[in-house]
Amino acid sequence: MTIPKIMVVGSLNMDLVVTTDIVPKTGETVIGNDFVTTCGGKGANQAVAARELGSDVTFIGRIGYDVYGKEILENFKSRGITFVDETPVKNVSTGLACITLADKDNSIIIVPGANAHVTPEFLEVHKDKVIDSDYVLTQLEIPIETVDYLATICKENDVPLIVNPAPASALTDNILDACTYITPNKIELDQLKSYHSNLMDDYIDKIIVTNGSNGCFYYEDKKEVSIGSFKAEVVDTTGAGDTFNGALVSELARGNGLKESLRFANASGALSVTKFGAQSGMPTREEVLAILEEVEHNN
């Protein structure tokens, strides 16, 4: 089977992760348990997930002039991901995410940094690589005008595009018209509905909703279709949604059907929460196929 070529256009962050038993209230100081730095950002996470699951992955994003940017580049190189333009943005930091892990869940503060410099003009320079892809995946941690221009490139060249609307914001009509699928979680779906009153009428067939431990659902003939999840011992939920999206785009690019691809993505997301860290917890294709085979055998 031909290895699918995935293009990810999106964000890069260095994750500063604190674990604690107690989330502090405003003005309160508590003692944490641990602190680590890991490479992250929704775009980077999704790229790593797709790569771990057997795809050939190319990435368009920006780093700053700092040690975090260098670490992110080295991480990509070690994983075999092609980073299109390594030129740092002058006088700007690499994106940061401050993550607090507590009670088997997470809260996150994002500082965009160089991610804000993934502009339409920057994308224009590298659009040939977008056109040469089997599937394109993006998120909303880069400027919306860049996502809009990416949608135009994909539409004009018949390249399938998945938009993960996180963090949720209003999408342009062009993005909605051009994308193949939109992949919000349930909270993001409600937010999108508030921005777009016609979402569930005009674009319902493009919507795939991740639903945590309940798996995901999509719409067929305007009726909700659920795809169940897989049991997992939760260690860290960071990156589960990114793993889902990287898995989904990889399987669709292989030519698999939507239901089959969603089942694979659910299994990938479930495996990802069993380990600490977003990228370090992402499963290989062999691991996902093994759990799918095990479940099928037991049924």
N, C-alpha and C positions, 0 to 999 in steps of 0.2 A: 504493500500500500504506500502511495506517495505521502511523504510527510507534509502536513498542512503548514502553509506560511501565514503566520498571524502577525499583524501589525497592531501594536498598542501605542496609542497617543495619549499621554497623560502625566500624572504627577509622580514625583519622587520625594520621599521624605526620609529623614533619619528619625526613627521612633525612640523617644526617651520614655522608658516604661518603668513605672513604679507599681509594686504590688503592696497591698495593705488589707488589713482585716476591717478597717473602719474608714469610710469615706468622710473626710472632714466637712463640717458645716462651715458656713461663712464666718471667717474670723477665728476658726479653730485650728489648732495644730495637733497632729497625731503622729505616731511613730509608724513608719512603713516597714515592710519586711525585706524588700529587695529592690535593686535598681539595675537595669541593663539598657544598653543602646543596641538597636537592631535596625537594619535597612527596611524601609517600608514606603508608604504612599500607596493609594489605591491602584494607580497605574502600574507601579513597579510590582506590587503584590500580584496583580492579575497576570502580568508578564511572566513572573516566576512560576505561577501556577500552571500556565499554559505550557511553559518550557518543561517543567517536571512531568507533565502529562504527555510529553512526546512531540510537541509542536516545534517548528522552527520559528523563533520569535525575534522580531525587530522592534525597537523602541524609539519613539520620538519624545523627548522631554528635555528639561534644562536643569543644570546643577549650578551652584554658586562657587565662589572662590573661597573654599574652606576645606577642612579635612573631611567633613561629612560627604562632600561631593566626591572626593577621591575614593572614599570607602565604598560609596554606592557604585561607582564605575568598576572597582575591583570585584565587587560582588556580582555584577552582571557578567563580567568577563569570566569569572570562575564557573558560572552557570551556563555559559555558552549563549548568552543573549546578546544580539548585536545592538549596540547603542549608536544611533545615527550620527549625532554631533556632540563631541565631548568638550566643546569650547565652553568654559564657565562664563556666567553672567558677571560682569565686573561690578564690584561694590554691592553685591547682593548675596545673602546667605542661601544655602541650600534649604529646601523646605524642611520644616520640623513638625513632628506630631508629639504632643505631650499626652501620654496614655496612663490612666490609672486603672489598675485591675483590682477588683474587689468582688467577693461573693459570686464568682464564676461569671462575671460580666465586665464590661469596660465603659469608660467615658474618655472622650478624646478632644483635645484642643489642637487645631491646625494653624500653623504659621506658614503661609504660602511660599514666601521667599522667591526663589528662582522659578517656581511653577507659574507665577504670574507672567513670566516672560516667554511662555509657550504661546506665541502670538500667531495670527493668521499669516503674517509676513514670514515668520520662521517656518511655519508649516509649508508655505508655498515653495520654499527652497528645496524641500524634501518630498514633494508630493508624488514624484515618480515612484518612490518606494511604497507609498500608500497604494497607488494604482496597481503595483505588482503583487499585492497581497491577495490571499484567498478570502480572508475575513479581517475586519478591523474592529477593535474594541476601544472604547473611550469612557471617561467618567467626567464629573463636573468639578474636579479640583484644579482645573485649568480654566482660563477665561471662556465664557460662553460663546463669544464671537469666534473663537478658535474651533470649538465644537461645531458651530454653525458652518464654518468654512470646510471643515472636515466632512460634514454631511454633504455639502455641495460636491466636493471631489468624488466621494463615494457614489453619489447619485449619478453624476455625469459619466462615470466609468463603470457602472454596474458592479461595484464592489460591495458586498454585504457589510452592514454596520450594526453593531450592538452598542447601545448607549446605556450605561449604568448611571442613573440620575442621582448620584450621591456626591456631596450633599445635595439634597433636592432644591431645585430652583426652577423658575419658569423656563420652558424650552421654546425655541422659536418654531414657527410653523414649518420652516424648512427642515429643521431637525426631525420633527415629528413625521413629516412626509417622507424624508429620505431614509430614515433608519429602518432596519429589518425588525429588530426587537428593542424594547425598552425593559430594563430589569430592575425595578424598584423593590425595596422591601415594603411591608404593609404600611409603615409610617410614611415612607416616601411616596407611596401611592396616594394616600390621603392628601399629602401636600400637593402633589401634581394635580389632583382633582380640583383643589382650590385655585390653582393657577389656570387650569384649562377646563372650562365647563363642558367642552365637547369631547373630552378625553375618552370616556367610556362609550361614546357613540361612534366617533370617527376612527379611533385608533385602538379599540379594544383587542383586535386580533394581533396587535404587536406587543401586548403587555404580558410579561412574565414576572410573577411576584414571588420573591423569596419569603418564607414564613417560618424561619428559625427551625426549631426541633420538629415542626410539622411538615417540613419539606418545602414545596413550592406549588403554585398553581398558575394556570394560564386560561385562556378563553377560546372555546371552539363553538362556533355558531352562537356567540354571545352567552354561552353557558360556561360556568367555572369548571375546570378540570383539575383535580388535585393529583400531584405526584408525591407519594409518601417518602419520608426520610428514613434514615437508618439509625439504629441505636448506637450511642457513643458515650463514653465516659468523658465528660467535659473537663478540660484542664484550662483552656484559654480560647475564647471565642473570637479573638482578634484575627481578622483576615478570612473568616469563614465565607463571608459574602464574596470576597475577592476570589477565593478559591472556586466558588460556584461559577462565577463569571468566566474565569480562565478555563475551567473545565467545559462549560457550555460552548464557548466559541471554538475550542479545540475539536469537540465532537461534531459540531455542525460543519466545521471546515473539512472534516473527514468524510462528509456526505451522509452522516447518520441522520435519522429522522428526529423530529423535535421531542417526542416522548422518550425515545431511547437516550437522547442527549441530556434531557433533564434528569432522568434517573441516574445517569452517570455523574452529572453535576451534583446531585443530592448526596450521592455516596462520597464524592470528593470532599464536599463541605463537611460532612460528618466526620471523616477521617482527620480533617485539618484541626478540629477542636480538641483532639486527644493529646496534642503536644503544645508546649509553650512557644509563643512567638508566631507571628503571621507567616513569614516565609519559611522558617525552620520547620513548621508543622505541616507543610503542604505535601500531599502524597504523590507517589509516582503512579504512572498509568498501570503498572503491574499490580500495585497495592489495591487500586480501585477495582480493577477487573477481578482480583481475588475475592474481594468482599461481595461483589455482585454475583460471582459464581457460587460463593458459600450460601448466600441468601436464597438463590434459585434452587440450590441443592436441598436446602432445609425445607423449602416449600413443596 
